[in-house]
């Protein structure tokens, strides 16, 4: 085994626990990745492995498109309370690898402590799903942490940004995969972590929940393009437990709604493909306050690019079909409310749903059609989710519908089954019991513009909270998701 002299690459120290190499600047930090010891393992041959000890003496910003360290780290790093910032972009040239983070792999006797990772980002090609040689692991601190006997302690991940569509990935704020390693008093604060397939957690995509001790997780994780084998958890993807970790991990579901080609009814009765909407149109809606057709402007259109989605193809008794991505709401006459039809839509087979029709004089009427078929398949398409001001609803292929991902913002009041109008007496009783928000009261809990408050019927959300339909954390998560549109 060839020995290399590290010392001339760093400002001081001898790379021992008591006398670590001192890292003063970006180049010296990069030197950790440039310097390695060829180390022989019978089952792997020569591997890149770092077993020395390091300590940061300054904050470090890694400039440019930062690539992961191409080695296995079994030494120690003391962050000295300083921060590191970096950015990783993963494309096809990187798919022979499968571990992505500040450290690719951390294992054996490794120890990392007292480090802050600030505004770090990892992004893969979000236009389409990429496949690595092996199932990938993605985390801000490390892609994979395996039996690091020294443990991971006092790490703060602040404002992480992960947007990963690597196939079958394990994605987490600290590590993608974590096994047999103590994680003590670590924090993941703010930011957003999004995964498109595989397992996802606030701290680890896949890991041992019992190894997490203390700390907190206050971030937003979003799981898109669900499949049955996917795992999502507040701390680790394979567990719904929090162990002793505090905080609130907000978990958002994919809410893509409608496939391209779905026809949306305009205020003048014309139907146009959803992908042609500009956002300036007036749409036909149903007004639950009056029990009549009405019109409303588009508040915004949430769009997602063309790629492979799991599509739920809904068939109705009059020949109507609607292609839904993840979930979309429809008015269910049997239950007298909107219900989300998703991959479990078969439970509503035989139920009757509302569709826009016309009478003999050409006047708009509501007709009833029965859900007769549900088929699920993968399809390359784009996804769209319009939202209308005040009413939220619109007509998709003639079906009265409600956007996905906004559960708790509708079905607030009992509705008269014959007129499809709010039951006035029941509505008054609910308001008397729970009250209404003023804008100032609501803004103290969920900081939004007055426009957003009016658009989402904010005054009635006090009733929604009182009835347990939604909570303040979920409202804040929705506000964060849609702030760019409002």
PyMOL commands that set and color helices and strands:
alter all, ss='L'
color gray80, all
select helices_A, chain A and resi 7-9+26-34+92-94+209-211+274-276+345-348+424-434+439-445+450-455+458-466+472-485
alter helices_A, ss='H'
color red, helices_A
select strands_A, chain A and resi 21-23+37-41+45-50+53-56+60-61+69-73+76-78+83-85+87-90+99-100+103-107+111-118+121-124+137-139+142-146+151-158+161-164+169-172+175-179+183-184+187-195+198-201+204-207+212-213+216-223+231-233+250-253+257-259+263-265+271-273+282-287+292-316+321-325+328-332+337-341+352-358+364-388+393-396+399-402+415-416+421-422
alter strands_A, ss='S'
color yellow, strands_A
deselect
rebuild
show_as cartoon
